Amino acid sequence: MRRADWHFMMLKAIWA
């Protein structure tokens, strides 16, 4: 995972 990947996943989890 990239350093921004976990950030994106976290945001997706929040928005979802």
C-alpha positions as CSV (number, residue, x, y, z in Angstrom):
1,M,0.0,0.0,0.0
2,R,1.2,3.5,-0.7
3,R,1.4,6.2,1.9
4,A,-1.6,7.9,0.5
5,D,-3.4,4.5,-0.1
6,W,-4.4,4.1,3.5
7,H,-5.5,7.7,3.5
8,F,-7.8,7.1,0.5
9,M,-9.1,3.9,2.1
10,M,-9.8,5.7,5.3
11,L,-11.7,8.4,3.5
12,K,-13.6,5.9,1.5
13,A,-14.6,4.1,4.7
14,I,-15.8,7.4,6.2
15,W,-17.7,8.5,3.1
16,A,-19.2,5.0,2.6
